[in-house]
């Protein structure tokens, strides 16, 4: 490729194609931040509760959008429609003027706040400023000894940060709980009457969910298998004041030092945040917990 001022026709085509490709990655954040904006404004729930295709003017009025921002709202809806969260339907007014109305798609159903399986808490947590700040420090992180870019950005590990920031801690726990609720529903309570987790939990007497947060996944398993004694194991500040059930208990501790013994270990949304050395430490503790439980042939 000629890097001079003058370029040939073929080179110009290649350069413009390369620029478009780069721009796609530069502006990819617009998609996720537009989705966050829609959830914060309450657009999905407003359209859903309307019960029929909703025009942009009706949406703006219902949401009390500043009149000068109706056109930007229209652009926002076009982005979200192109991204697959909404679809457009033709409306016919009394004066026969045709207007587009918006309805939720199947994907959009998962961002309804009132949907029990909503991914909204996860979405708002991952796109929150505290979480996003890490990505702006990625370059610095490669030059220091911090384990994560989050630590570089905030001066603390995420777990230390959560321990000192109750609002972040609550938001993060809600995000993990929402994901666990969705997974548990699909795994244990699908409408076809098939228990996809049956083969995983048959023959077990006990299970410990390491890093189980507020226990959403653990409770779902405990409810589905009354004969199974389940432990939700996490940091003390995470499980503080939480109450267990007949066959499910909360235990606080440090997974790097010891894990409660059990026939099986559940690791969900845990190891991906750690380096190889820490992963090995945790896996060794898991092995010890299973070995202490019985025949040492548990599942994890």
N, C-alpha and C positions, 0 to 999 in steps of 0.2 A: 504494500500500500504506500502510495506517495503521500508524504506528510508536508508537502509544499502547499503554497496558497492555491495554485491551479491544480485541478483534478480532472481526470477524464470522465466521460459519461458513465463508464462501468464503475470507476472508483467512487463517483458521487453516489451511485446507487448503493454500493456496499457501505459507504460511510453513513448514509441516512438510515439504512437498515440497522446498522450497529447502534446508532444513536437512539433509534426507537426501542431497541432491545434494552439498552441501558436505562432509558427513561421509564420503561415498564417497571424495572426494579426500584428506581428512585421513588416512584409514586405509588408503589404497591400499598403503602401505609394508608392511602386514601380509602381503600376498600374496608379495612378493619376499623378505622376511625369513624367512617361513615356509619358502619353498623353499630358501633358504640354510641354514637350520637343519636341514632334512631331509638335505641333502647332507653337512653336517658330522657329523651323527649316523650317516650311512651307511645311511639307510632305503632308498633305491632299490636299492642293491646287495644289501642283506640280503633284501629281498622277492624280488628277481630270483633270487638263489642258492637260495632256499627251494624254488623250482620249482612252487609251487602257491599258491592263495590263502592269505594269512597273517593270522591273527587278531591283534587288537591285543594280547592277552595274550601270545601267542607272540613277537610283535615286541618287546614290552617286555622280556621275559625274555632274548631273544637279544641285545638291545642293552644289557643291564644297566642299564635305566632304573630310577631310584629308584621303589619301589612307590607312593609318594605322588604321583608324576608320571604315572601311567598314564592318569588321566582327562585331564590336559592333552595327553598324547600323542594320545589319541583325538580331541581337538578339532583338533590339528595335522593329523591325517590327514583329517579332514573338510574342512578348508580346502584341502588339497592335492588332494583328490578333486574338490571343486567347481571347482578351478582346472584340472582336466584332466590331472593327472600320474599319478593312480591311479584305479582303478575298484573298486567293491565287488562281491564275489561272495558268495552265500549258502553258508554252511558248515553241515553237519549232523553234530553230534557223536554219540557212541555213546548218549548219553541223550536223543537226539532234540531237544536244545536247539539252536535255530538261532542262528548267530552270523555276523557279517559278516567276510569276509576280504578282503584287499587284493591287487591285482595291478597291475603297471605298464601304462600305456597306451603307444601309439606315441610320444607326446610324452615320456613318462617315460623311454623308452629312451635318450634323448639326455642324460640326467643320470646315467647309469651311469658310474662312474669307469673301468671296464674297457672301455667302448665306445671304439674307436679314433676315432670321430667325436664324442665327448662334448663338450658345451658347458660342462662343469663348471668347467674352468679360467677360462673367460670369466666365468661366473656368479660365482665366488668373488672374482675380481678387481674386477669392477664393483660388487659389494656389500660390498667390504672397507671398513673404517673410513677408511683413507687416501683412497680414492676418494670415498666418501660425504661426507666432511668438507666438500668443496667446496660442496655444496648448502646447507649451513648458513651460508655466507658470501656467498650470491648477492646479498642485499640490500646488503651492504657493497661488493661488487664494482661495483655500478652507480654508486657515488660516488667510485671511484678510477680510476687510469689503468692498472691491471693488465690484461693481455690476457685472462686467464682467472680464473675463481673459484678454481681450483686454486692459482694463484699467490697469491691473497689469503689462502687458508686455510693454506698451507704456507710462504709466504715465498719460494717458488721455483717455476719452471715445472715441469711434470710431468717433462720430460726432465732438468732439473737435479736434481730430487728423486730420480729413478731412478738417476742417476749416483752419488749419495751414499748410496742405500739399496739395497744388493744384494738384499735379500729382496723389496722391491717391484719392482725391476727384473726379477728372475727370474719373479715371479708375473705381471707384465704381459706379458713375452715369451711365457710359457706360454699366456696368454689369447689373444694374437694368433696364436700357432701353432695353437691348437685351432680357431680360426675359419678360418684358411687351409687347414687339413687338410680340414675339412668342405666348404668351397667348392671346393677342388681336386678332391676326390673326386667331387663332383657335376658339375663342369665337364669333367674329363679322364678319369674312370674309371667312368662310369655303366654299369650292367649291361646296357643295351640295345645296347652296342657303339657307341654314338654319341659322338663326341668333340665336345662342344659348343664347345670352344675352337679347333677346327680352322681355322675361318675367320679367327680372330684372329691366329694365328701362322704361317699359310702365307706363304711368300715372305720371311720374316724371317731374317736371319743372326745378329742379336744383340738382346738385351732387357735392360734394367736395371730392377730392382724398387726404386723409391725408397722408403726407409723400410721396407725388407723385413724388419726384425727379425732373427730367427734363421734366416730363409731357408726356412721350411716351404713357402710358396707357390712360391718361386723354384725349389727343388729339385724340386717336383712337375712344374713346367713343363719343367725341364731333363731330367727323366727321361722325360717323354712325348715330347719333341722333341730327340733326341740331336744333331741337326744345328744346334741353336740354342745359341749361346753366351750364357749368362745371368749377370748380375751382381746380387748382393744388396747394396744400398747402404744403409748406416745409420751411426749415430754409432759412433765407435771402441769405446766401452765396451760397446756392444750386440753387436758381432761379434767381440770379443776372444776368441781361442783357437778360433774356429770354423773347421772345415775344409771346403773346397769339394769338388767332384767334377771329373770330366774336362771337362765343359762348363759348370761353374758355379763362380763365385768370389765371395768376400766382399771388399768394398771399404769402408773406413771414410772418412768425410768429413763435410762440412757441406753439406746440400742448398741452403742459401741462397747458397753461394759457388760451387759447381761440382758438376755431376753427370756421371758417366762417360758417354762417348758411346755411343750404341746406335741401332739402327734403330727401336726401340719403347720406350716408357716405361710402366711399370705403377705406378699410384698406388692403393693399397688402404689404407683406414683411416688416411688422412693429412690431407687438406685440411679435413676437417670440424672439426679441432681448432684451425684457424688463422683469423685475420681475413682480410678481403679483400686487404689490402695484402701480407701474407705469402704468400697464395695466388698472387698475381700474380708475386711474386718467384720463387717456385718454378716456376711455369709458364714464366717466361722462361728459367730455367736448363734446364728440360726442352727448350725449343725450341732452345737453343744446343747441347745434347747431341745432338739429332737432326740439326741442321744440320751439325755436325762429322762425323757418321757417314757421310754420303754425299750422296744427292740432296736431303735436307731434306724428304722427303715421308713420313717415318716415322709411326708410330702412337702416340698417347698419350691 
